[in-house]
């Protein structure tokens, strides 16, 4: 669920009234913050815990204490004079004896190969524009981030961002990660907030757990808590037929890589059988490139793929623009769920009506340019509105609108916002692997809507793992390398990663 500030404040008051102390919630929050920092920065480094005078500052100080105990060089940077601190920051500062104290000028001179900043300046209770003293500190943090390799973790929300509207102050913190405590706040998923929020993590607190309703509400965020039950453990007594036969219609002369990435992703995501279809003009080349585990079948016409027995299809990556008739017929007639991507979407854009009579669900996975062709004018509208309006107009379709904050929707289902991912995915091939993963999950009898939610989270998390654990960067990561981290992403999903 995603809450407004008032809803969050009411929940906090209800939780405390039920007997959970504010100190207990703060200790939990600080521990989870430290755990999230270690997820993205596995090796200890230098941490600047920049804290305010309220409870948000107390959360930062608890996290600082845990990081120091785990080998981090932690420096506590107060934004206000000590006589202005609230009781919680006073208490938590005294408990953080393993940390060193620094003043705000230390932000400008901080350095180190593994440098982290905790933004614990303001929480959801703050309103209005940033005053001059705080604005100077936030600008100093943003400047440090630009000049160095520092990673900024905003606690609950970036300082200077409206928790309800997502409108940023001119001096708003630019965070690499925002660690939302308990629940995401509405402003964090607004389009205007994306570049300030960065990677969104929701940190569950035990005190709230009895009141959480992961399936409720009209707007949800993708988290392991809401997703892990959708990918069940496999029975020991099982065989390949239990995990679906996936048909892939992808590739064309000069665009074979898209088909290979899609098929490779499908087998890595657990498809029991995968068949890649090709016409004679590129069958030989595709057969030579395909992974050994993928069957490649030559067909005279792409529509001939429908004669086989399949549980799901993936259609579109690398198909080119010359197969409009075949794509239209496949989209209209295939009797099992199908994921439509790339050239399939471009071919169908002028004839979306064919999807409305399809016998099974169609999952559309456009990037913003493809979405503009499907729904002209969409690029100028809020992404959530685009998804809701499109799925209302085409109730047989499920839409996954790719982007820094991927939105997933279907008529009758809550709009879901994905949390994982990295700018490293902004390159060719990422969409092809996502298509293969989603289609493979559908073939394993995961509902198409849930398969899209799972696929988005897993592919995004795989890219993150490649950067945090495999020495990749946003510039160097390839779709193939990210796919190699899919096993870790699946383990993280089941193991409670953020």
Residue pairs with C-beta under 8 A, 6 or more apart in sequence:
1 183
1 212
1 213
1 214
1 216
1 217
1 219
1 220
2 183
2 184
2 185
2 186
2 188
2 189
2 217
2 219
2 220
2 221
2 417
3 11
3 183
3 184
3 185
3 186
4 163
4 164
4 185
4 186
5 124
5 125
5 163
5 164
5 185
8 124
8 182
8 183
8 185
9 124
9 125
11 182
11 183
11 208
11 211
12 25
12 182
14 211
15 25
15 207
15 208
15 211
16 22
16 25
20 207
22 55
22 88
23 88
23 91
24 207
25 205
25 207
26 55
26 58
26 59
26 62
26 88
26 92
27 62
28 205
28 206
28 207
29 59
29 62
29 63
29 181
29 182
29 203
29 205
30 58
30 59
30 60
30 61
30 62
30 63
30 64
30 65
30 66
30 92
31 62
31 63
31 66
32 179
32 181
32 203
32 204
32 205
33 59
33 60
33 62
33 63
33 118
33 153
33 155
33 179
33 181
33 203
34 62
34 63
34 66
34 67
34 70
35 498
36 153
36 177
36 179
36 201
36 203
36 498
37 47
37 63
37 67
37 116
37 118
37 153
38 67
38 70
39 468
39 497
39 498
40 151
40 177
40 199
40 464
40 468
41 114
41 116
41 151
41 468
42 468
42 469
43 114
44 67
44 70
44 71
44 72
44 73
44 114
45 72
45 73
45 112
45 113
45 114
45 115
45 116
46 72
46 73
46 74
46 75
46 110
46 111
46 112
46 114
46 115
46 116
47 64
47 67
47 72
47 73
47 74
47 75
47 115
47 116
47 117
47 118
48 75
48 77
48 102
48 106
48 107
48 110
48 115
48 116
48 117
48 118
49 60
49 61
49 63
49 64
49 74
49 75
49 76
49 77
49 99
49 118
49 120
50 60
50 77
50 79
50 104
50 107
50 117
50 118
50 119
50 120
50 121
50 137
50 141
51 57
51 58
51 60
51 61
51 76
51 77
51 78
51 79
51 89
51 93
51 118
51 120
51 121
52 79
52 80
52 89
52 120
52 121
52 122
52 123
52 134
53 79
53 80
53 84
53 85
53 86
53 89
54 86
54 88
54 89
54 122
54 123
54 125
55 86
55 88
55 123
56 120
56 121
56 122
56 123
56 155
56 156
57 78
57 79
57 85
57 86
57 88
57 89
57 92
57 120
57 121
58 86
58 88
58 89
58 91
58 92
58 120
59 120
59 155
59 156
59 181
60 118
60 119
60 120
60 155
61 76
61 89
61 92
61 93
61 95
61 96
61 120
62 92
62 95
63 118
63 120
63 155
64 74
64 76
64 96
64 99
64 118
65 74
65 92
65 95
65 96
65 98
65 99
67 74
68 74
68 96
68 98
68 99
69 98
72 116
73 112
74 96
74 98
74 99
74 100
75 99
75 100
75 101
75 102
75 106
75 110
76 93
76 96
76 99
76 100
76 101
76 102
77 102
77 103
77 104
77 106
77 107
78 85
78 93
78 101
78 103
79 104
79 121
79 133
79 134
79 137
80 133
82 90
85 93
104 136
104 137
104 140
107 117
107 137
107 140
107 141
107 144
108 140
108 143
108 144
110 117
110 144
110 148
110 150
111 148
113 149
115 144
115 148
115 149
115 150
115 151
116 150
116 151
116 152
116 153
117 141
117 144
117 145
117 150
117 151
117 152
117 153
118 153
118 155
119 138
119 141
119 152
119 153
119 154
119 155
119 158
119 159
119 173
119 175
120 155
121 134
121 137
121 138
121 159
121 173
122 134
122 157
122 159
122 160
123 155
123 156
123 157
124 156
124 157
124 163
124 185
126 159
129 169
130 138
130 159
130 160
130 169
130 171
130 172
134 159
134 171
135 160
135 169
135 170
135 171
138 159
138 160
138 171
138 172
138 173
139 171
141 152
141 173
142 171
142 173
142 174
144 150
145 151
145 152
145 174
145 176
151 176
151 177
152 173
152 174
152 175
152 176
152 177
152 198
153 175
153 176
153 177
153 178
153 179
154 173
154 175
154 177
154 178
154 179
154 197
154 198
155 179
155 181
156 163
156 178
156 179
156 180
156 181
156 185
157 163
157 178
157 180
157 185
157 187
157 188
157 197
158 168
158 172
158 173
158 174
158 175
158 178
158 193
158 196
158 197
159 172
159 173
160 168
160 169
160 171
160 172
160 173
160 196
161 167
161 168
161 169
161 172
161 173
161 187
161 188
161 193
161 196
161 197
162 168
162 187
163 185
163 186
163 187
163 188
164 185
164 186
164 187
165 186
165 187
165 190
165 192
166 186
166 187
166 188
166 189
166 190
166 191
166 192
166 193
167 187
167 190
167 192
168 192
168 193
168 196
172 196
173 196
174 195
174 196
174 198
175 196
175 197
175 198
176 198
176 199
177 198
177 199
177 200
177 201
178 188
178 197
178 198
178 199
178 200
178 201
179 201
179 203
179 498
180 188
180 200
180 201
180 202
180 203
181 203
181 205
182 202
182 203
182 204
182 205
182 208
183 202
183 208
183 212
184 200
184 202
184 221
186 219
187 193
188 197
188 200
189 197
189 200
189 219
189 221
189 384
189 405
189 417
190 382
191 382
191 383
191 405
194 404
194 405
199 419
199 420
199 421
199 422
199 464
200 221
200 405
200 417
200 419
201 419
201 498
202 221
202 223
202 225
202 419
202 498
203 498
204 212
204 223
204 225
212 225
214 220
214 223
214 225
214 226
215 226
215 414
217 414
218 414
218 415
219 384
219 414
219 415
219 416
219 417
220 226
220 414
220 415
220 416
220 417
221 416
221 417
221 418
221 419
222 408
222 416
222 417
222 418
222 419
222 420
222 453
222 456
222 457
223 419
223 498
224 457
224 492
224 493
224 494
224 496
224 497
224 498
226 453
227 450
227 453
227 454
227 457
227 493
228 493
228 494
230 446
230 447
230 450
230 453
230 454
231 441
231 446
231 454
231 490
231 493
231 494
234 242
234 243
235 242
239 272
240 272
240 273
241 272
241 273
242 272
243 270
243 271
243 272
243 443
243 444
244 271
244 272
244 273
244 311
244 312
244 440
244 442
244 443
244 444
244 445
245 271
245 272
245 273
245 274
245 275
245 308
245 309
245 310
245 311
245 443
246 266
246 271
246 273
246 274
246 275
246 310
246 311
246 312
246 313
246 314
246 439
246 440
246 443
247 275
247 277
247 305
247 308
247 310
247 312
247 313
247 314
248 259
248 262
248 263
248 266
248 274
248 275
248 276
248 277
248 313
248 314
248 315
248 436
248 439
249 277
249 302
249 305
249 313
249 314
249 315
249 316
249 319
249 330
250 258
250 259
250 262
250 263
250 276
250 314
250 315
250 316
250 317
250 318
250 319
250 432
251 258
251 259
251 260
251 276
251 278
251 282
251 286
251 317
251 318
251 319
252 282
252 318
252 319
252 320
252 322
252 323
253 281
253 282
253 285
253 320
255 318
255 319
255 320
256 282
256 285
256 286
256 289
256 318
257 318
257 429
257 432
258 317
258 318
258 342
258 429
258 432
259 276
259 278
259 286
259 290
259 317
259 318
259 432
260 286
260 289
260 290
260 291
261 317
261 429
261 432
261 433
261 436
261 479
261 480
261 483
262 314
262 317
262 432
262 433
262 435
262 436
262 439
263 274
263 276
263 290
263 291
263 294
263 436
264 291
264 294
264 433
264 436
264 480
264 483
265 432
265 433
265 434
265 435
265 436
265 437
265 440
265 483
265 486
266 274
266 294
266 314
266 436
266 437
266 439
266 440
266 443
267 274
267 291
267 293
267 294
267 440
268 437
268 483
268 486
268 487
269 436
269 437
269 440
269 441
269 455
269 458
269 486
270 440
270 441
270 444
271 439
271 440
271 443
271 444
272 443
272 444
273 295
274 293
274 294
274 295
274 440
275 294
275 295
275 296
275 297
275 305
275 308
275 310
276 286
276 290
276 294
276 295
276 296
276 297
277 296
277 297
277 299
277 302
277 304
277 305
278 286
278 287
278 296
278 297
278 298
278 299
279 298
279 299
279 300
279 301
279 302
280 298
280 300
283 296
283 298
286 296
287 296
290 296
297 305
297 308
299 305
301 326
302 323
302 326
302 327
302 330
303 326
303 329
303 330
303 333
305 313
305 330
306 330
306 333
306 334
306 335
310 336
310 443
311 336
311 442
311 443
311 445
312 336
312 337
312 338
312 339
312 439
312 440
312 442
312 443
313 330
313 334
313 336
313 337
313 338
313 339
313 439
314 338
314 339
314 341
314 435
314 436
314 438
314 439
315 327
315 330
315 331
315 338
315 339
315 340
315 341
315 344
316 327
316 339
316 340
316 341
316 342
316 343
316 344
316 345
316 435
317 341
317 342
317 343
317 431
317 432
317 435
318 342
318 343
318 432
319 327
319 342
319 343
319 344
319 347
320 343
321 343
321 346
321 347
323 343
323 347
324 347
327 343
327 344
327 347
327 348
328 347
328 348
328 351
328 354
330 338
331 338
331 340
331 344
331 348
331 354
331 355
331 358
331 362
332 354
332 355
332 357
332 358
333 358
333 359
334 358
334 359
334 360
335 359
335 360
336 360
337 360
337 361
337 362
337 363
337 442
337 448
338 360
338 361
338 362
338 363
338 439
339 362
339 363
339 365
339 435
339 438
339 439
339 442
340 348
340 362
340 363
340 364
340 365
341 364
341 365
341 366
341 431
341 432
341 434
341 435
342 370
342 431
342 432
342 435
345 364
345 365
345 366
345 370
345 373
345 374
346 370
346 373
348 354
348 355
348 374
349 370
349 373
349 374
352 374
352 394
355 362
355 394
355 396
355 397
356 394
356 396
358 396
361 396
361 397
361 398
361 448
362 396
362 397
362 398
363 397
363 398
363 400
363 438
363 442
363 448
363 451
363 452
364 374
364 397
364 398
364 399
364 400
365 400
365 402
365 431
365 434
365 435
365 438
365 452
366 373
366 374
366 399
366 400
366 401
366 402
367 402
367 403
367 431
368 378
368 379
368 401
368 402
368 403
371 378
371 379
371 386
371 401
372 378
372 379
374 390
375 386
375 389
375 390
378 386
378 390
383 401
383 403
383 405
383 407
384 407
384 415
384 417
386 401
386 407
387 399
387 401
387 407
387 408
387 409
387 415
388 409
388 415
390 397
390 399
390 409
391 397
391 398
391 399
391 409
391 410
391 411
392 411
395 411
395 412
397 410
398 408
398 409
398 410
398 448
398 449
398 452
399 407
399 408
399 409
399 410
400 406
400 407
400 408
400 438
400 452
400 456
401 407
401 408
401 409
402 431
402 434
404 421
404 423
405 417
405 418
406 417
406 418
406 421
406 456
406 460
407 415
407 416
407 417
407 418
408 415
408 416
408 417
408 418
408 449
408 452
408 453
408 456
409 415
409 416
410 448
410 449
413 449
416 453
418 453
418 456
418 457
418 460
419 457
419 460
419 498
420 456
420 457
420 458
420 459
420 460
420 461
420 463
420 464
421 456
421 459
421 460
421 463
421 464
422 460
422 463
422 464
422 467
422 474
422 477
423 474
424 463
424 466
424 467
424 472
424 473
424 474
424 475
424 476
424 477
424 482
425 459
425 460
425 463
425 477
425 482
427 477
427 478
427 479
428 479
429 478
429 479
429 480
430 459
430 463
430 479
430 482
432 479
433 459
433 479
433 482
433 483
434 455
434 456
434 459
437 455
437 458
437 459
437 486
438 448
438 451
438 452
438 454
438 455
439 451
441 450
441 451
441 454
441 455
442 448
442 451
446 454
454 493
457 489
457 493
458 486
458 489
458 490
458 493
459 482
459 486
459 489
461 488
461 489
461 492
461 493
461 497
462 482
462 483
462 484
462 485
462 486
462 488
462 489
463 477
463 482
463 485
465 485
465 488
465 489
465 492
466 472
466 477
466 481
466 482
466 484
466 485
467 473
467 474
467 477
469 485
469 488
470 481
470 485
472 481
